[in-house]
Amino acid sequence: MDLDPDEMTRVGNRLKRAQGQLTAVIRMLDEGANCEDVVTQLAAVSRALDRAGFAIIASGMKQCLTQPEAATDAPTLDVAKLEKLFLSLA
């Protein structure tokens, strides 16, 4: 199953921002930043990664619903597997 390229571009951009945030968290640790500030930024990274994962799963679910023949042709990413992936992020 091929995921929507436009959506995956947005997901890629979100992941790049998360990567930058994570780099900042590491720098904050190295510089001895305040614990509260570090944890706040780390939580932001975690939320960004979760949102990226949910966007990928949502794109796959949308394709399964709008193009069910594609889901049956690609058993490696069927509705049950998407549900399992979704629950792994919840």
Gaussian input, Z-matrix of N, CA and C with variables (Angstrom, degrees):
# hf/3-21g

backbone

0 1
 N
 C     1     B1
 C     2     B2     1     A1
 N     3     B3     2     A2     1     D1
 C     4     B4     3     A3     2     D2
 C     5     B5     4     A4     3     D3
 N     6     B6     5     A5     4     D4
 C     7     B7     6     A6     5     D5
 C     8     B8     7     A7     6     D6
 N     9     B9     8     A8     7     D7
 C    10    B10     9     A9     8     D8
 C    11    B11    10    A10     9     D9
 N    12    B12    11    A11    10    D10
 C    13    B13    12    A12    11    D11
 C    14    B14    13    A13    12    D12
 N    15    B15    14    A14    13    D13
 C    16    B16    15    A15    14    D14
 C    17    B17    16    A16    15    D15
 N    18    B18    17    A17    16    D16
 C    19    B19    18    A18    17    D17
 C    20    B20    19    A19    18    D18
 N    21    B21    20    A20    19    D19
 C    22    B22    21    A21    20    D20
 C    23    B23    22    A22    21    D21
 N    24    B24    23    A23    22    D22
 C    25    B25    24    A24    23    D23
 C    26    B26    25    A25    24    D24
 N    27    B27    26    A26    25    D25
 C    28    B28    27    A27    26    D26
 C    29    B29    28    A28    27    D27
 N    30    B30    29    A29    28    D28
 C    31    B31    30    A30    29    D29
 C    32    B32    31    A31    30    D30
 N    33    B33    32    A32    31    D31
 C    34    B34    33    A33    32    D32
 C    35    B35    34    A34    33    D33
 N    36    B36    35    A35    34    D34
 C    37    B37    36    A36    35    D35
 C    38    B38    37    A37    36    D36
 N    39    B39    38    A38    37    D37
 C    40    B40    39    A39    38    D38
 C    41    B41    40    A40    39    D39
 N    42    B42    41    A41    40    D40
 C    43    B43    42    A42    41    D41
 C    44    B44    43    A43    42    D42
 N    45    B45    44    A44    43    D43
 C    46    B46    45    A45    44    D44
 C    47    B47    46    A46    45    D45
 N    48    B48    47    A47    46    D46
 C    49    B49    48    A48    47    D47
 C    50    B50    49    A49    48    D48
 N    51    B51    50    A50    49    D49
 C    52    B52    51    A51    50    D50
 C    53    B53    52    A52    51    D51
 N    54    B54    53    A53    52    D52
 C    55    B55    54    A54    53    D53
 C    56    B56    55    A55    54    D54
 N    57    B57    56    A56    55    D55
 C    58    B58    57    A57    56    D56
 C    59    B59    58    A58    57    D57
 N    60    B60    59    A59    58    D58
 C    61    B61    60    A60    59    D59
 C    62    B62    61    A61    60    D60
 N    63    B63    62    A62    61    D61
 C    64    B64    63    A63    62    D62
 C    65    B65    64    A64    63    D63
 N    66    B66    65    A65    64    D64
 C    67    B67    66    A66    65    D65
 C    68    B68    67    A67    66    D66
 N    69    B69    68    A68    67    D67
 C    70    B70    69    A69    68    D68
 C    71    B71    70    A70    69    D69
 N    72    B72    71    A71    70    D70
 C    73    B73    72    A72    71    D71
 C    74    B74    73    A73    72    D72
 N    75    B75    74    A74    73    D73
 C    76    B76    75    A75    74    D74
 C    77    B77    76    A76    75    D75
 N    78    B78    77    A77    76    D76
 C    79    B79    78    A78    77    D77
 C    80    B80    79    A79    78    D78
 N    81    B81    80    A80    79    D79
 C    82    B82    81    A81    80    D80
 C    83    B83    82    A82    81    D81
 N    84    B84    83    A83    82    D82
 C    85    B85    84    A84    83    D83
 C    86    B86    85    A85    84    D84
 N    87    B87    86    A86    85    D85
 C    88    B88    87    A87    86    D86
 C    89    B89    88    A88    87    D87
 N    90    B90    89    A89    88    D88
 C    91    B91    90    A90    89    D89
 C    92    B92    91    A91    90    D90
 N    93    B93    92    A92    91    D91
 C    94    B94    93    A93    92    D92
 C    95    B95    94    A94    93    D93
 N    96    B96    95    A95    94    D94
 C    97    B97    96    A96    95    D95
 C    98    B98    97    A97    96    D96
 N    99    B99    98    A98    97    D97
 C   100   B100    99    A99    98    D98
 C   101   B101   100   A100    99    D99
 N   102   B102   101   A101   100   D100
 C   103   B103   102   A102   101   D101
 C   104   B104   103   A103   102   D102
 N   105   B105   104   A104   103   D103
 C   106   B106   105   A105   104   D104
 C   107   B107   106   A106   105   D105
 N   108   B108   107   A107   106   D106
 C   109   B109   108   A108   107   D107
 C   110   B110   109   A109   108   D108
 N   111   B111   110   A110   109   D109
 C   112   B112   111   A111   110   D110
 C   113   B113   112   A112   111   D111
 N   114   B114   113   A113   112   D112
 C   115   B115   114   A114   113   D113
 C   116   B116   115   A115   114   D114
 N   117   B117   116   A116   115   D115
 C   118   B118   117   A117   116   D116
 C   119   B119   118   A118   117   D117
 N   120   B120   119   A119   118   D118
 C   121   B121   120   A120   119   D119
 C   122   B122   121   A121   120   D120
 N   123   B123   122   A122   121   D121
 C   124   B124   123   A123   122   D122
 C   125   B125   124   A124   123   D123
 N   126   B126   125   A125   124   D124
 C   127   B127   126   A126   125   D125
 C   128   B128   127   A127   126   D126
 N   129   B129   128   A128   127   D127
 C   130   B130   129   A129   128   D128
 C   131   B131   130   A130   129   D129
 N   132   B132   131   A131   130   D130
 C   133   B133   132   A132   131   D131
 C   134   B134   133   A133   132   D132
 N   135   B135   134   A134   133   D133
 C   136   B136   135   A135   134   D134
 C   137   B137   136   A136   135   D135
 N   138   B138   137   A137   136   D136
 C   139   B139   138   A138   137   D137
 C   140   B140   139   A139   138   D138
 N   141   B141   140   A140   139   D139
 C   142   B142   141   A141   140   D140
 C   143   B143   142   A142   141   D141
 N   144   B144   143   A143   142   D142
 C   145   B145   144   A144   143   D143
 C   146   B146   145   A145   144   D144
 N   147   B147   146   A146   145   D145
 C   148   B148   147   A147   146   D146
 C   149   B149   148   A148   147   D147
 N   150   B150   149   A149   148   D148
 C   151   B151   150   A150   149   D149
 C   152   B152   151   A151   150   D150
 N   153   B153   152   A152   151   D151
 C   154   B154   153   A153   152   D152
 C   155   B155   154   A154   153   D153
 N   156   B156   155   A155   154   D154
 C   157   B157   156   A156   155   D155
 C   158   B158   157   A157   156   D156
 N   159   B159   158   A158   157   D157
 C   160   B160   159   A159   158   D158
 C   161   B161   160   A160   159   D159
 N   162   B162   161   A161   160   D160
 C   163   B163   162   A162   161   D161
 C   164   B164   163   A163   162   D162
 N   165   B165   164   A164   163   D163
 C   166   B166   165   A165   164   D164
 C   167   B167   166   A166   165   D165
 N   168   B168   167   A167   166   D166
 C   169   B169   168   A168   167   D167
 C   170   B170   169   A169   168   D168
 N   171   B171   170   A170   169   D169
 C   172   B172   171   A171   170   D170
 C   173   B173   172   A172   171   D171
 N   174   B174   173   A173   172   D172
 C   175   B175   174   A174   173   D173
 C   176   B176   175   A175   174   D174
 N   177   B177   176   A176   175   D175
 C   178   B178   177   A177   176   D176
 C   179   B179   178   A178   177   D177
 N   180   B180   179   A179   178   D178
 C   181   B181   180   A180   179   D179
 C   182   B182   181   A181   180   D180
 N   183   B183   182   A182   181   D181
 C   184   B184   183   A183   182   D182
 C   185   B185   184   A184   183   D183
 N   186   B186   185   A185   184   D184
 C   187   B187   186   A186   185   D185
 C   188   B188   187   A187   186   D186
 N   189   B189   188   A188   187   D187
 C   190   B190   189   A189   188   D188
 C   191   B191   190   A190   189   D189
 N   192   B192   191   A191   190   D190
 C   193   B193   192   A192   191   D191
 C   194   B194   193   A193   192   D192
 N   195   B195   194   A194   193   D193
 C   196   B196   195   A195   194   D194
 C   197   B197   196   A196   195   D195
 N   198   B198   197   A197   196   D196
 C   199   B199   198   A198   197   D197
 C   200   B200   199   A199   198   D198
 N   201   B201   200   A200   199   D199
 C   202   B202   201   A201   200   D200
 C   203   B203   202   A202   201   D201
 N   204   B204   203   A203   202   D202
 C   205   B205   204   A204   203   D203
 C   206   B206   205   A205   204   D204
 N   207   B207   206   A206   205   D205
 C   208   B208   207   A207   206   D206
 C   209   B209   208   A208   207   D207
 N   210   B210   209   A209   208   D208
 C   211   B211   210   A210   209   D209
 C   212   B212   211   A211   210   D210
 N   213   B213   212   A212   211   D211
 C   214   B214   213   A213   212   D212
 C   215   B215   214   A214   213   D213
 N   216   B216   215   A215   214   D214
 C   217   B217   216   A216   215   D215
 C   218   B218   217   A217   216   D216
 N   219   B219   218   A218   217   D217
 C   220   B220   219   A219   218   D218
 C   221   B221   220   A220   219   D219
 N   222   B222   221   A221   220   D220
 C   223   B223   222   A222   221   D221
 C   224   B224   223   A223   222   D222
 N   225   B225   224   A224   223   D223
 C   226   B226   225   A225   224   D224
 C   227   B227   226   A226   225   D225
 N   228   B228   227   A227   226   D226
 C   229   B229   228   A228   227   D227
 C   230   B230   229   A229   228   D228
 N   231   B231   230   A230   229   D229
 C   232   B232   231   A231   230   D230
 C   233   B233   232   A232   231   D231
 N   234   B234   233   A233   232   D232
 C   235   B235   234   A234   233   D233
 C   236   B236   235   A235   234   D234
 N   237   B237   236   A236   235   D235
 C   238   B238   237   A237   236   D236
 C   239   B239   238   A238   237   D237
 N   240   B240   239   A239   238   D238
 C   241   B241   240   A240   239   D239
 C   242   B242   241   A241   240   D240
 N   243   B243   242   A242   241   D241
 C   244   B244   243   A243   242   D242
 C   245   B245   244   A244   243   D243
 N   246   B246   245   A245   244   D244
 C   247   B247   246   A246   245   D245
 C   248   B248   247   A247   246   D246
 N   249   B249   248   A248   247   D247
 C   250   B250   249   A249   248   D248
 C   251   B251   250   A250   249   D249
 N   252   B252   251   A251   250   D250
 C   253   B253   252   A252   251   D251
 C   254   B254   253   A253   252   D252
 N   255   B255   254   A254   253   D253
 C   256   B256   255   A255   254   D254
 C   257   B257   256   A256   255   D255
 N   258   B258   257   A257   256   D256
 C   259   B259   258   A258   257   D257
 C   260   B260   259   A259   258   D258
 N   261   B261   260   A260   259   D259
 C   262   B262   261   A261   260   D260
 C   263   B263   262   A262   261   D261
 N   264   B264   263   A263   262   D262
 C   265   B265   264   A264   263   D263
 C   266   B266   265   A265   264   D264
 N   267   B267   266   A266   265   D265
 C   268   B268   267   A267   266   D266
 C   269   B269   268   A268   267   D267

   B1=1.4485
   B2=1.5231
   B3=1.3051
   B4=1.4574
   B5=1.5197
   B6=1.3174
   B7=1.4572
   B8=1.5217
   B9=1.3312
   B10=1.4618
   B11=1.5342
   B12=1.3247
   B13=1.4645
   B14=1.5301
   B15=1.3426
   B16=1.4619
   B17=1.5223
   B18=1.3247
   B19=1.4647
   B20=1.5252
   B21=1.3127
   B22=1.4633
   B23=1.5289
   B24=1.3312
   B25=1.4662
   B26=1.5206
   B27=1.3305
   B28=1.4678
   B29=1.5262
   B30=1.3163
   B31=1.4699
   B32=1.5285
   B33=1.3136
   B34=1.4675
   B35=1.5197
   B36=1.3279
   B37=1.4618
   B38=1.5216
   B39=1.3234
   B40=1.4683
   B41=1.5299
   B42=1.3269
   B43=1.4629
   B44=1.5311
   B45=1.3133
   B46=1.4704
   B47=1.5206
   B48=1.3432
   B49=1.4711
   B50=1.5226
   B51=1.3311
   B52=1.4677
   B53=1.5269
   B54=1.3153
   B55=1.4560
   B56=1.5311
   B57=1.3217
   B58=1.4650
   B59=1.5221
   B60=1.3344
   B61=1.4604
   B62=1.5186
   B63=1.3255
   B64=1.4576
   B65=1.5283
   B66=1.3162
   B67=1.4601
   B68=1.5220
   B69=1.3279
   B70=1.4618
   B71=1.5297
   B72=1.3339
   B73=1.4638
   B74=1.5259
   B75=1.3219
   B76=1.4644
   B77=1.5295
   B78=1.3200
   B79=1.4652
   B80=1.5246
   B81=1.3267
   B82=1.4653
   B83=1.5285
   B84=1.3287
   B85=1.4681
   B86=1.5260
   B87=1.3344
   B88=1.4597
   B89=1.5194
   B90=1.3325
   B91=1.4618
   B92=1.5225
   B93=1.3408
   B94=1.4660
   B95=1.5176
   B96=1.3138
   B97=1.4736
   B98=1.5299
   B99=1.3020
   B100=1.4634
   B101=1.5230
   B102=1.3332
   B103=1.4676
   B104=1.5290
   B105=1.3137
   B106=1.4698
   B107=1.5201
   B108=1.3259
   B109=1.4639
   B110=1.5319
   B111=1.3315
   B112=1.4592
   B113=1.5299
   B114=1.3297
   B115=1.4631
   B116=1.5246
   B117=1.3231
   B118=1.4608
   B119=1.5244
   B120=1.3241
   B121=1.4579
   B122=1.5258
   B123=1.3139
   B124=1.4614
   B125=1.5289
   B126=1.3171
   B127=1.4659
   B128=1.5261
   B129=1.3286
   B130=1.4662
   B131=1.5325
   B132=1.3268
   B133=1.4684
   B134=1.5217
   B135=1.3115
   B136=1.4630
   B137=1.5268
   B138=1.3309
   B139=1.4732
   B140=1.5188
   B141=1.3226
   B142=1.4767
   B143=1.5250
   B144=1.3281
   B145=1.4641
   B146=1.5232
   B147=1.3299
   B148=1.4687
   B149=1.5211
   B150=1.3196
   B151=1.4670
   B152=1.5222
   B153=1.3169
   B154=1.4603
   B155=1.5268
   B156=1.3106
   B157=1.4634
   B158=1.5126
   B159=1.3301
   B160=1.4589
   B161=1.5262
   B162=1.3223
   B163=1.4702
   B164=1.5318
   B165=1.3279
   B166=1.4603
   B167=1.5238
   B168=1.3211
   B169=1.4591
   B170=1.5301
   B171=1.3300
   B172=1.4612
   B173=1.5253
   B174=1.3247
   B175=1.4621
   B176=1.5314
   B177=1.3165
   B178=1.4599
   B179=1.5111
   B180=1.3305
   B181=1.4675
   B182=1.5241
   B183=1.3281
   B184=1.4605
   B185=1.5239
   B186=1.3087
   B187=1.4641
   B188=1.5264
   B189=1.3382
   B190=1.4769
   B191=1.5265
   B192=1.3385
   B193=1.4605
   B194=1.5250
   B195=1.3292
   B196=1.4616
   B197=1.5196
   B198=1.3287
   B199=1.4631
   B200=1.5299
   B201=1.3183
   B202=1.4659
   B203=1.5268
   B204=1.3274
   B205=1.4686
   B206=1.5192
   B207=1.3244
   B208=1.4678
   B209=1.5220
   B210=1.3335
   B211=1.4691
   B212=1.5235
   B213=1.3306
   B214=1.4616
   B215=1.5148
   B216=1.3236
   B217=1.4641
   B218=1.5231
   B219=1.3156
   B220=1.4609
   B221=1.5222
   B222=1.3210
   B223=1.4660
   B224=1.5188
   B225=1.3307
   B226=1.4568
   B227=1.5325
   B228=1.3260
   B229=1.4594
   B230=1.5254
   B231=1.3243
   B232=1.4471
   B233=1.5317
   B234=1.3161
   B235=1.4648
   B236=1.5250
   B237=1.3188
   B238=1.4671
   B239=1.5306
   B240=1.3161
   B241=1.4611
   B242=1.5299
   B243=1.3326
   B244=1.4571
   B245=1.5252
   B246=1.3271
   B247=1.4677
   B248=1.5344
   B249=1.3082
   B250=1.4569
   B251=1.5230
   B252=1.3310
   B253=1.4632
   B254=1.5268
   B255=1.3238
   B256=1.4659
   B257=1.5181
   B258=1.3116
   B259=1.4687
   B260=1.5292
   B261=1.3154
   B262=1.4674
   B263=1.5267
   B264=1.3323
   B265=1.4631
   B266=1.5247
   B267=1.3267
   B268=1.4707
   B269=1.5153
   A1=108.32
   A2=116.34
   A3=120.84
   A4=108.93
   A5=116.01
   A6=120.79
   A7=109.49
   A8=115.90
   A9=122.97
   A10=110.02
   A11=117.99
   A12=120.78
   A13=113.24
   A14=117.16
   A15=119.34
   A16=110.74
   A17=115.87
   A18=120.20
   A19=110.28
   A20=117.22
   A21=119.99
   A22=111.26
   A23=117.76
   A24=120.52
   A25=109.40
   A26=116.66
   A27=120.51
   A28=110.63
   A29=116.83
   A30=120.33
   A31=109.62
   A32=116.91
   A33=120.69
   A34=111.61
   A35=116.46
   A36=120.46
   A37=111.03
   A38=116.24
   A39=120.51
   A40=110.75
   A41=116.34
   A42=120.41
   A43=111.60
   A44=117.07
   A45=120.02
   A46=110.91
   A47=116.65
   A48=119.35
   A49=110.31
   A50=116.53
   A51=120.41
   A52=110.04
   A53=116.67
   A54=120.32
   A55=110.14
   A56=116.31
   A57=120.59
   A58=111.56
   A59=116.32
   A60=119.86
   A61=110.74
   A62=116.97
   A63=120.21
   A64=110.99
   A65=116.73
   A66=120.63
   A67=110.18
   A68=115.80
   A69=120.36
   A70=110.95
   A71=117.37
   A72=120.88
   A73=109.91
   A74=116.89
   A75=120.52
   A76=110.26
   A77=115.70
   A78=120.11
   A79=110.23
   A80=116.39
   A81=120.44
   A82=110.61
   A83=116.43
   A84=120.27
   A85=110.88
   A86=115.48
   A87=120.26
   A88=112.05
   A89=116.03
   A90=120.88
   A91=112.84
   A92=116.47
   A93=119.78
   A94=113.97
   A95=116.40
   A96=120.62
   A97=110.82
   A98=113.88
   A99=122.70
   A100=110.20
   A101=116.37
   A102=122.29
   A103=111.47
   A104=117.00
   A105=120.63
   A106=111.09
   A107=117.18
   A108=121.00
   A109=110.98
   A110=116.25
   A111=120.53
   A112=110.18
   A113=116.35
   A114=120.09
   A115=110.82
   A116=117.66
   A117=121.46
   A118=110.48
   A119=117.07
   A120=120.76
   A121=111.51
   A122=117.11
   A123=120.51
   A124=110.75
   A125=116.96
   A126=121.05
   A127=110.49
   A128=116.67
   A129=120.26
   A130=110.85
   A131=116.74
   A132=120.60
   A133=109.80
   A134=116.25
   A135=121.19
   A136=110.95
   A137=116.64
   A138=119.87
   A139=111.42
   A140=116.83
   A141=120.49
   A142=110.80
   A143=117.19
   A144=120.21
   A145=110.84
   A146=116.71
   A147=120.04
   A148=110.65
   A149=116.78
   A150=120.36
   A151=111.28
   A152=116.79
   A153=120.01
   A154=109.97
   A155=116.60
   A156=120.35
   A157=112.01
   A158=116.76
   A159=120.26
   A160=111.30
   A161=116.94
   A162=119.94
   A163=110.72
   A164=117.08
   A165=120.33
   A166=110.12
   A167=115.93
   A168=120.03
   A169=110.83
   A170=116.98
   A171=120.34
   A172=110.97
   A173=116.50
   A174=120.01
   A175=110.26
   A176=116.20
   A177=119.88
   A178=112.20
   A179=116.62
   A180=120.32
   A181=110.34
   A182=116.52
   A183=120.18
   A184=109.93
   A185=116.30
   A186=119.51
   A187=110.22
   A188=117.35
   A189=119.89
   A190=110.75
   A191=116.64
   A192=120.08
   A193=112.56
   A194=116.55
   A195=119.44
   A196=112.80
   A197=116.61
   A198=121.06
   A199=108.69
   A200=117.59
   A201=119.58
   A202=113.73
   A203=116.78
   A204=118.62
   A205=110.86
   A206=117.74
   A207=120.65
   A208=110.21
   A209=116.77
   A210=120.38
   A211=110.82
   A212=116.80
   A213=118.39
   A214=111.26
   A215=117.38
   A216=120.57
   A217=111.92
   A218=117.04
   A219=121.46
   A220=109.48
   A221=117.70
   A222=120.52
   A223=114.16
   A224=117.67
   A225=118.86
   A226=111.95
   A227=118.34
   A228=121.14
   A229=109.43
   A230=117.07
   A231=121.00
   A232=110.12
   A233=116.60
   A234=121.81
   A235=110.82
   A236=118.18
   A237=120.74
   A238=110.88
   A239=115.89
   A240=119.27
   A241=110.46
   A242=117.39
   A243=120.47
   A244=111.01
   A245=116.30
   A246=120.17
   A247=109.69
   A248=116.61
   A249=120.56
   A250=110.92
   A251=116.77
   A252=120.68
   A253=111.31
   A254=115.40
   A255=120.50
   A256=110.22
   A257=116.50
   A258=120.63
   A259=111.30
   A260=117.68
   A261=119.18
   A262=111.48
   A263=117.28
   A264=120.90
   A265=112.43
   A266=116.23
   A267=119.47
   A268=111.74
   D1=127.04
   D2=177.98
   D3=-92.90
   D4=131.32
   D5=178.97
   D6=-85.65
   D7=154.58
   D8=-177.95
   D9=-57.14
   D10=117.14
   D11=-176.86
   D12=-60.71
   D13=-36.78
   D14=178.86
   D15=-64.22
   D16=-42.99
   D17=178.66
   D18=-65.58
   D19=-39.83
   D20=-178.93
   D21=-69.13
   D22=-28.35
   D23=173.58
   D24=-63.92
   D25=-44.12
   D26=177.97
   D27=-64.03
   D28=-40.54
   D29=177.79
   D30=-63.06
   D31=-43.74
   D32=178.04
   D33=-59.00
   D34=-42.30
   D35=177.84
   D36=-63.82
   D37=-41.20
   D38=178.17
   D39=-62.41
   D40=-41.42
   D41=179.41
   D42=-67.21
   D43=-35.96
   D44=176.63
   D45=-65.11
   D46=-39.12
   D47=176.02
   D48=-64.59
   D49=-41.52
   D50=178.31
   D51=-62.62
   D52=-38.71
   D53=178.19
   D54=-61.39
   D55=-42.66
   D56=177.07
   D57=-63.45
   D58=-40.67
   D59=177.47
   D60=-63.55
   D61=-41.58
   D62=179.93
   D63=-64.93
   D64=-39.88
   D65=175.65
   D66=-59.24
   D67=-40.50
   D68=178.62
   D69=-65.35
   D70=-38.98
   D71=178.44
   D72=-62.64
   D73=-44.36
   D74=178.98
   D75=-61.47
   D76=-42.70
   D77=178.39
   D78=-62.41
   D79=-41.78
   D80=178.99
   D81=-60.15
   D82=-42.26
   D83=178.17
   D84=-62.85
   D85=-45.62
   D86=-179.90
   D87=-61.20
   D88=-32.59
   D89=-177.97
   D90=-90.90
   D91=0.73
   D92=177.64
   D93=73.07
   D94=36.70
   D95=-178.89
   D96=-65.28
   D97=163.75
   D98=178.27
   D99=-57.99
   D100=135.92
   D101=-177.52
   D102=-56.39
   D103=-43.62
   D104=-178.44
   D105=-61.75
   D106=-41.11
   D107=179.74
   D108=-66.10
   D109=-40.71
   D110=179.76
   D111=-63.92
   D112=-46.95
   D113=-178.46
   D114=-65.14
   D115=-38.01
   D116=177.93
   D117=-61.00
   D118=-45.15
   D119=179.29
   D120=-69.02
   D121=-36.83
   D122=178.00
   D123=-65.14
   D124=-38.15
   D125=176.22
   D126=-63.52
   D127=-38.08
   D128=178.10
   D129=-64.13
   D130=-39.81
   D131=177.10
   D132=-62.95
   D133=-44.75
   D134=-179.40
   D135=-60.38
   D136=-44.87
   D137=178.32
   D138=-63.04
   D139=-40.24
   D140=179.37
   D141=-62.88
   D142=-41.57
   D143=178.60
   D144=-66.65
   D145=-41.66
   D146=177.79
   D147=-60.72
   D148=-44.96
   D149=-179.37
   D150=-62.72
   D151=-38.18
   D152=177.37
   D153=-63.72
   D154=-44.18
   D155=178.71
   D156=-62.45
   D157=-44.03
   D158=178.81
   D159=-63.97
   D160=-37.22
   D161=178.91
   D162=-64.75
   D163=-39.23
   D164=178.19
   D165=-64.42
   D166=-46.12
   D167=-179.52
   D168=-65.16
   D169=-41.93
   D170=179.87
   D171=-61.67
   D172=-38.84
   D173=178.41
   D174=-63.79
   D175=-42.12
   D176=177.79
   D177=-65.49
   D178=-41.05
   D179=179.30
   D180=-65.57
   D181=-40.43
   D182=178.65
   D183=-60.85
   D184=-42.63
   D185=179.70
   D186=-65.32
   D187=-39.95
   D188=178.83
   D189=-61.95
   D190=-36.85
   D191=-177.93
   D192=-77.90
   D193=-36.07
   D194=-176.69
   D195=-91.04
   D196=-20.88
   D197=-179.69
   D198=-136.26
   D199=67.03
   D200=-175.50
   D201=-59.11
   D202=-26.78
   D203=178.69
   D204=-66.12
   D205=-29.57
   D206=177.97
   D207=-68.62
   D208=-35.58
   D209=-179.90
   D210=-68.02
   D211=-36.89
   D212=-179.57
   D213=-76.78
   D214=-26.25
   D215=177.00
   D216=-76.33
   D217=-19.38
   D218=-177.82
   D219=-124.98
   D220=77.40
   D221=-175.60
   D222=-63.34
   D223=-11.42
   D224=179.82
   D225=-73.31
   D226=-14.92
   D227=-179.97
   D228=-136.95
   D229=61.60
   D230=-179.62
   D231=-89.32
   D232=179.25
   D233=-175.45
   D234=-60.29
   D235=-41.88
   D236=-179.48
   D237=-62.23
   D238=-40.00
   D239=179.17
   D240=-68.53
   D241=-39.39
   D242=176.46
   D243=-61.74
   D244=-40.51
   D245=177.97
   D246=-61.54
   D247=-44.71
   D248=179.29
   D249=-61.75
   D250=-42.21
   D251=177.28
   D252=-62.53
   D253=-43.05
   D254=178.72
   D255=-59.32
   D256=-46.92
   D257=-178.04
   D258=-67.64
   D259=-26.52
   D260=178.07
   D261=-68.48
   D262=-23.06
   D263=178.10
   D264=-92.52
   D265=-18.32
   D266=-175.55
   D267=-74.44

